[in-house]
């Protein structure tokens, strides 16, 4: 069976799959990113994981993968296939597409931004399907966005479009890895809520999911942490919808798993803040944490569908 390798590299973990031509996830695997070991070790983990997936596919299906797609966080140069910068992985200017292609014996490789890859999947097969304009915002270790316009994922002139997590919503607030203070992701990401709740609860192991449960049980301290995060998130989203006017606003990532505990106050907070803007439908992502991995697979299949496809092809694709 023809298949491609898909890798979604996150700040804490990697999700991988073998993806069939119809988008079916034939095989899935996960592995820790191991960022505490340094950027070089993370790159080697990615390369080794891909090689293992290739070997598995060859053994299981009688032939190795026909291409690979990898989605990574941070800044990606789609023209050179370079992972330019990722604060949470500590790397700069990694020629990841070339390295991965070399490790896989010259296989065509597509390199993309993790959130844009997730947006691609949500646009084709998830909550954005059929929407002419949508914004996909996963709330995970950090926050970024994928802008869906007229069937395409917009990367911007320099590949930086959608970095909503670095909108400053609280000037002078917590320091961000980007060098600014008060960025949205320092206040409203799952990572930020985990830090805030760990401090408020006195439990260093507490995380965002624990905070959501405490909110549901009526804990006043948890409600305060949650309210502050939702308020910051609403401020950032209103800025984004003012600029982009999406028809659908898709919220994903770990924090979205709180369900109505997040969406009910978030919808109310956004509605309170808009004036002339048209409210988009605010909906949960449909594909869960497999969106980035499926999107990486779609990047690989799209690479093969282009005339004269080669490892130098870029990640800018239609949704």
C-alpha positions as CSV (number, residue, x, y, z in Angstrom):
1,X,0.0,0.0,0.0
2,X,1.4,3.4,-1.0
3,X,1.9,5.6,2.0
4,X,3.9,8.6,3.3
5,X,5.6,9.4,6.6
6,X,4.1,12.2,8.7
7,X,5.9,13.8,11.7
8,X,4.5,16.5,13.9
9,X,7.2,17.8,16.2
10,X,6.0,19.6,19.3
11,X,7.6,21.3,22.2
12,X,7.3,18.2,24.4
13,X,6.4,15.3,22.2
14,X,6.4,14.1,18.6
15,X,3.4,12.4,16.9
16,X,4.1,10.3,13.8
17,X,2.1,8.3,11.4
18,X,2.1,6.5,8.1
19,X,-0.7,8.1,6.0
20,X,-2.5,6.5,3.1
21,X,-3.4,8.3,-0.1
22,X,-7.0,8.8,1.2
23,X,-5.7,10.4,4.4
24,X,-6.1,7.3,6.5
25,X,-3.7,7.0,9.4
26,X,-2.4,3.5,8.8
27,X,0.0,3.5,11.8
28,X,0.6,5.9,14.6
29,X,3.4,6.3,17.1
30,X,4.6,8.9,19.6
31,X,7.9,9.8,21.2
32,X,9.2,12.5,23.6
33,X,10.9,15.4,21.8
34,X,13.6,15.5,24.5
35,X,14.3,19.2,24.1
36,X,16.2,19.2,27.4
37,X,19.0,17.4,25.6
38,X,19.5,20.3,23.2
39,X,18.7,21.2,19.6
40,X,21.1,18.7,18.0
41,X,19.7,15.8,19.9
42,X,16.1,16.8,18.9
43,X,17.1,16.9,15.3
44,X,18.7,13.4,15.6
45,X,15.6,12.1,17.3
46,X,13.5,13.4,14.4
47,X,15.7,11.7,11.8
48,X,15.9,8.5,13.7
49,X,12.2,8.4,14.2
50,X,11.6,8.9,10.5
51,X,14.0,6.1,9.6
52,X,12.2,3.8,11.9
53,X,8.8,4.6,10.3
54,X,10.3,4.0,6.9
55,X,11.5,0.6,8.0
56,X,8.2,-0.3,9.6
57,X,6.3,0.7,6.4
58,X,8.6,-1.4,4.2
59,X,8.2,-4.4,6.5
60,X,4.4,-4.0,6.9
61,X,3.4,-3.0,3.4
62,X,6.1,-4.5,1.3
63,X,7.5,-1.1,0.2
64,X,8.8,2.0,2.0
65,X,7.1,5.4,2.1
66,X,7.0,7.4,-1.1
67,X,7.5,10.8,0.6
68,X,7.7,12.3,4.0
69,X,6.1,15.4,5.6
70,X,7.4,17.0,8.8
71,X,5.7,19.9,10.7
72,X,7.7,21.9,13.2
73,X,7.0,24.8,15.5
74,X,8.5,28.3,15.2
75,X,9.6,30.0,12.0
76,X,9.9,27.9,8.8
77,X,11.5,29.0,5.5
78,X,9.4,27.2,2.9
79,X,11.8,28.1,0.0
80,X,14.9,26.6,1.5
81,X,13.3,23.9,3.7
82,X,14.9,25.4,6.8
83,X,13.6,25.4,10.4
84,X,14.7,28.9,11.0
85,X,13.9,29.4,14.7
86,X,11.9,27.7,17.5
87,X,12.2,29.2,21.0
88,X,10.8,26.0,22.6
89,X,13.3,23.7,20.8
90,X,16.3,26.0,20.9
91,X,17.2,25.6,17.3
92,X,18.2,28.1,14.6
93,X,18.7,27.6,10.8
94,X,18.4,23.8,10.7
95,X,18.3,22.5,7.1
96,X,15.7,19.9,8.2
97,X,14.3,19.0,4.8
98,X,17.7,18.3,3.4
99,X,18.8,16.3,6.5
100,X,15.6,14.2,6.5
101,X,15.7,13.5,2.8
102,X,19.3,12.4,3.1
103,X,18.5,10.1,6.0
104,X,15.7,8.6,4.0
105,X,17.8,7.9,1.0
106,X,16.7,10.9,-1.1
107,X,13.0,10.6,-0.5
108,X,11.0,13.7,-1.3
109,X,10.3,15.7,1.9
110,X,7.9,18.5,2.6
111,X,8.6,20.8,5.5
112,X,5.9,22.9,7.1
113,X,4.8,24.9,10.1
114,X,3.1,22.7,12.7
115,X,0.1,25.0,13.2
116,X,-0.4,25.6,9.5
117,X,-0.2,21.9,8.9
118,X,-2.9,21.4,11.5
119,X,-5.0,24.1,9.9
120,X,-4.6,22.4,6.6
121,X,-6.0,19.2,8.0
122,X,-8.8,21.0,9.8
123,X,-9.6,22.9,6.6
124,X,-9.8,19.7,4.5
125,X,-11.2,17.2,6.9
126,X,-12.2,18.9,10.1
127,X,-14.0,21.9,11.7
128,X,-13.0,24.3,8.8
129,X,-14.3,22.1,6.0
130,X,-16.5,24.2,3.7
131,X,-15.6,27.5,5.3
132,X,-14.2,30.2,2.9
133,X,-12.3,31.9,5.7
134,X,-11.3,30.4,9.0
135,X,-8.7,30.9,11.8
136,X,-7.3,27.8,13.5
137,X,-5.8,28.5,17.0
138,X,-4.4,25.6,19.0
139,X,-3.7,26.3,22.6
140,X,-0.8,24.1,23.6
141,X,2.7,24.7,24.9
142,X,2.5,28.0,23.1
143,X,-0.1,29.6,20.8
144,X,0.0,30.2,17.0
145,X,-2.6,30.4,14.3
146,X,-3.3,29.1,10.8
147,X,-5.2,31.5,8.5
148,X,-7.5,29.8,6.0
149,X,-8.5,32.0,3.1
150,X,-10.4,30.8,0.0
151,X,-9.2,27.3,0.3
152,X,-5.5,28.0,1.1
153,X,-3.4,28.3,4.2
154,X,-1.8,31.8,4.2
155,X,1.8,31.8,5.2
156,X,2.5,35.5,4.7
157,X,5.3,37.1,2.6
158,X,8.0,35.8,4.9
159,X,6.4,32.7,6.4
160,X,5.5,34.4,9.6
161,X,1.7,34.8,9.2
162,X,-0.5,33.6,12.1
163,X,1.9,34.2,15.0
164,X,-1.1,35.3,17.2
165,X,0.7,34.0,20.3
166,X,3.0,37.0,20.1
167,X,0.4,39.7,20.1
168,X,1.0,41.7,23.2
169,X,-2.2,41.7,25.2
170,X,-0.7,42.7,28.6
171,X,2.1,45.3,28.1
172,X,4.8,44.7,30.7
173,X,3.4,41.3,31.5
174,X,5.4,38.0,31.8
175,X,8.5,37.7,29.7
176,X,8.2,35.7,26.5
177,X,10.8,33.6,24.8
178,X,10.5,35.9,21.8
179,X,11.9,38.9,23.8
180,X,8.7,40.7,24.4
181,X,6.6,40.9,27.5
182,X,2.9,40.2,27.9
183,X,2.5,38.1,24.8
184,X,-0.8,36.1,24.5
185,X,1.0,32.7,24.8
186,X,2.5,33.7,28.1
187,X,-1.0,34.2,29.5
188,X,-3.5,31.9,27.7
189,X,-1.7,28.9,26.4
190,X,-2.1,25.5,28.1
191,X,1.5,25.9,29.3
192,X,0.7,29.4,30.8
193,X,-2.4,28.1,32.6
194,X,-0.4,25.1,34.0
195,X,2.2,27.5,35.4
196,X,-0.4,29.8,36.9
197,X,-2.3,27.0,38.5
198,X,0.8,25.3,39.8
199,X,1.7,28.5,41.6
200,X,-1.9,29.2,42.8
201,X,-2.5,25.7,44.0
202,X,0.9,25.2,45.6
203,X,1.2,21.9,43.6
204,X,4.2,22.0,41.2
205,X,2.8,19.0,39.3
206,X,-0.6,20.6,38.6
207,X,-1.4,21.4,35.0
208,X,-4.1,23.1,32.9
209,X,-6.3,20.0,32.9
210,X,-6.2,20.0,36.7
211,X,-7.1,23.7,36.7
212,X,-10.2,23.0,34.5
213,X,-11.4,20.3,36.8
214,X,-11.0,22.6,39.8
215,X,-13.0,25.3,38.0
216,X,-15.7,22.8,37.4
217,X,-15.8,22.0,41.1
218,X,-16.1,25.7,42.0
219,X,-12.6,26.4,43.4
220,X,-12.3,30.2,43.6
221,X,-8.5,30.2,43.0
222,X,-8.9,28.1,39.9
223,X,-11.7,30.3,38.7
224,X,-9.5,33.3,39.0
225,X,-6.7,31.7,37.0
226,X,-9.1,30.5,34.4
227,X,-10.9,33.9,34.1
228,X,-7.6,35.7,33.6
229,X,-6.5,33.3,30.9
230,X,-9.8,33.5,29.1
231,X,-9.8,37.3,29.3
232,X,-6.3,37.5,27.7
233,X,-7.3,34.9,25.1
234,X,-10.4,36.9,24.2
235,X,-8.4,40.1,23.8
236,X,-6.0,38.4,21.4
237,X,-8.7,36.7,19.4
238,X,-10.7,40.0,19.0
239,X,-7.5,41.6,17.6
240,X,-7.2,38.7,15.2
241,X,-10.8,38.7,14.1
242,X,-10.7,42.5,13.6
243,X,-7.8,42.0,11.2
244,X,-8.9,38.8,9.4
245,X,-12.7,38.7,9.7
246,X,-12.9,34.8,9.7
247,X,-16.2,33.0,9.3
248,X,-15.1,30.3,11.7
249,X,-12.7,30.5,14.6
250,X,-11.4,27.0,15.4
251,X,-9.9,26.5,18.9
252,X,-7.8,23.4,19.4
253,X,-4.9,22.1,21.5
254,X,-4.8,20.8,25.0
255,X,-6.8,23.7,26.6
256,X,-9.7,23.1,24.2
257,X,-10.1,19.6,25.8
258,X,-11.8,21.4,28.7
259,X,-14.9,21.7,26.4
260,X,-17.7,24.0,27.7
261,X,-15.5,25.0,30.6
262,X,-13.5,26.9,28.1
263,X,-15.9,27.6,25.3
264,X,-18.8,29.0,27.3
265,X,-16.8,31.8,29.0
266,X,-14.7,32.4,25.9
267,X,-17.6,32.9,23.6
268,X,-19.1,35.3,26.1
269,X,-15.8,37.2,26.6
270,X,-15.3,37.6,22.8
271,X,-18.9,38.8,22.4
272,X,-18.4,41.4,25.1
273,X,-15.4,42.8,23.4
274,X,-16.6,43.2,19.8
275,X,-18.2,46.4,18.7
276,X,-18.6,46.7,14.9
277,X,-16.9,43.3,14.1
278,X,-19.0,40.3,13.0
279,X,-18.8,37.4,15.4
280,X,-17.5,34.2,13.9
281,X,-18.6,30.8,14.9
282,X,-16.3,29.8,17.7
283,X,-16.0,26.0,17.5
284,X,-13.7,23.2,18.9
285,X,-11.2,21.6,16.5
286,X,-12.5,18.3,15.1
287,X,-9.3,16.4,14.7
288,X,-7.8,16.6,18.2
289,X,-4.1,16.3,18.5
290,X,-3.8,14.3,15.3
291,X,-4.4,17.4,13.1
292,X,-0.7,18.4,12.8
293,X,0.4,14.9,12.0
294,X,-2.4,14.4,9.4
295,X,-1.5,17.8,8.0
296,X,2.2,16.7,7.6
297,X,1.0,13.7,5.7
298,X,-1.2,15.9,3.5
299,X,1.9,18.1,2.8
300,X,3.8,15.0,1.6
301,X,1.0,13.8,-0.7
302,X,0.6,17.3,-2.1
303,X,4.3,17.3,-2.8
304,X,3.9,14.2,-4.9
305,X,0.9,15.5,-6.8
306,X,2.8,18.5,-8.2
307,X,4.5,18.5,-11.6
308,X,8.3,17.9,-11.2
309,X,7.9,17.4,-7.4
310,X,11.2,17.3,-5.6
311,X,12.6,17.8,-2.1
312,X,12.8,21.5,-2.8
313,X,9.0,21.9,-3.0
314,X,7.5,24.2,-0.4
315,X,4.9,23.8,2.2
316,X,2.4,26.4,0.9
317,X,-0.6,24.3,-0.1
318,X,-4.3,24.5,-0.6
319,X,-6.7,23.6,2.1
